[in-house]
Amino acid sequence: MPEPVELQRDDEKRIERLLRTGRYANRAAVVSAGLHLLETERQMTELRDRLSTGYDEAGKGATCDEPGQETIRQVFDQALAKGG
């Protein structure tokens, strides 16, 4: 059986405010959405780390000559131009 979770007063208020918007049907839906966001954040952090590592390695000359290399280079150039 799931263990009950005790929330802080501010978290309770946030949940109530979100429920009043009508976007969520119940408290479980709010918590589920929050957990989904945490997982998405973890995945995005992992992706940024992998991209950063790849870019650093490419800057040191560790590149490959496989198809798609030019596309990858263009993506990195675009990200840098946007301040990424």
C-alpha positions in Angstrom: 0.0 0.0 0.0 1.4 3.5 -0.9 2.8 5.5 2.0 1.0 8.7 2.8 3.0 11.9 2.1 2.9 14.9 4.4 3.2 18.2 2.5 4.3 21.6 3.7 1.6 24.2 4.0 3.0 26.1 1.0 2.8 23.0 -1.1 -0.8 22.3 -0.1 -1.7 25.9 -1.1 0.0 25.4 -4.5 -2.0 22.2 -5.1 -5.2 23.9 -4.1 -4.5 26.8 -6.4 -3.7 24.4 -9.3 -6.9 22.5 -8.7 -9.0 25.7 -8.8 -7.6 26.3 -12.3 -9.5 23.3 -13.5 -6.5 21.9 -15.3 -6.1 19.0 -12.8 -9.0 16.7 -11.8 -7.5 15.9 -8.3 -4.5 16.0 -6.1 -3.0 12.9 -7.6 -3.0 14.5 -11.0 -1.1 17.5 -9.7 1.5 15.3 -8.1 1.8 13.1 -11.2 2.3 16.2 -13.3 5.1 17.4 -10.9 6.8 14.0 -11.1 6.6 14.1 -14.9 8.3 17.5 -14.9 11.1 16.3 -12.6 11.7 13.3 -14.9 11.7 15.7 -18.0 14.2 18.0 -16.2 16.5 15.0 -15.4 16.4 13.9 -19.0 17.1 17.5 -20.3 20.1 17.8 -17.9 21.4 14.5 -19.1 21.0 15.6 -22.7 22.7 18.9 -22.1 25.6 17.2 -20.3 26.0 14.7 -23.2 25.9 17.5 -25.8 28.4 19.6 -23.8 30.8 16.6 -23.6 30.4 15.9 -27.3 31.0 19.5 -28.1 34.1 19.7 -25.9 35.5 16.5 -27.5 34.8 17.9 -31.0 36.7 21.0 -30.0 39.7 18.9 -29.2 39.6 17.3 -32.6 37.7 14.1 -31.6 35.3 14.1 -34.5 34.0 11.4 -36.7 33.6 11.3 -40.5 30.2 9.5 -40.5 27.2 10.8 -42.4 25.4 13.5 -40.4 28.6 15.1 -39.1 27.8 18.3 -41.0 24.2 18.4 -39.6 25.6 18.0 -36.1 28.1 20.8 -36.7 25.2 23.1 -37.9 23.1 22.3 -34.8 26.0 23.3 -32.6 26.8 26.4 -34.6 23.1 27.5 -34.3 23.0 26.8 -30.6 26.2 28.9 -30.1 24.8 31.7 -32.2 21.7 31.7 -30.0 23.8 31.9 -26.9 23.4 28.2 -26.0 
